[in-house]
């Protein structure tokens, strides 16, 4: 058995050196974890291993079947995922706008998931990552991560998530899991978004994460690539993850353009972001982060960037794979997690919204007022330009 495992490890290391997508293991899936006692040992451990090595589907099709027991019932307590189904239903209701687009809370939830998990590096002490500290640090009276400039705009969604935490904590729900569940529910609530496979059982921490481990919107491409490689995410994974900007409307990079979107379809999880970031003819309101523009032109990133621009299913698959990895950075008990992908809402395969498309086009050209932008952010129906 030992020779078989050693041979597999040797072959995997060869592939890691050759592949542009990372297959570097994380947490307790690393062979060297706990003095050489690591590696996948459970069904979930092997599932995550498979996702990382591209031998398992990073998207889950299984949905919740049958009725939903009362949250405090013995039947609900007997199923780890039952309380998470209750939570996911509350999240879906909060994240889906009246128009059919996902709303500002959904987009902030995705960002919150990034900002909690992304505070980890191979070269820092063994803490940080997806541990809930982005909220718990402040609740515990420690240095409040939410007061860091890089987390501007996450205060409202953090209050919403904290309310859910207080509601579901008595039933075994942790903050780290809640943040990542909210990110995955929000992603699939957005039309065309993937159902990212979702795991629970992380260990919470209120110790503030190391500062300056999140990307800067003005950073050069090589800096971004190096930053993410230190998180075990290679350039293709980075390009897939930044596509989450497709749903956003920025507020803090340029306050004079608060509410402007990063592509022409805010609240929809499509690939317009990739084509419009590189286009010289994107609508006037489309706001491009300098770091995104630089990354799209980088020789290591541009090929994948251009492939995503015309490949929704390709992007969804790569995003899901990389987000599973991101959501488990700093998690050293992957083998003991439980998969609860079935609690997520079903995908919306077609974009059906109640907005007036001609009005949206006028808004994208610079028409309308702040109120029009706010209506779009909330997922409200936009049928006229607010003056």
PyMOL commands that set and color helices and strands:
alter all, ss='L'
color gray80, all
select helices_A, chain A and resi 2-18+27-29+33-36+43-52+74-77+80-95+104-117+133-139+145-147+149-151+155-171+175-189+221-229+235-247+255-257+272-278+290-297+302-308+312-327+334-336+341-343+357-364+370-377
alter helices_A, ss='H'
color red, helices_A
select strands_A, chain A and resi 199-200+338-339
alter strands_A, ss='S'
color yellow, strands_A
deselect
rebuild
show_as cartoon
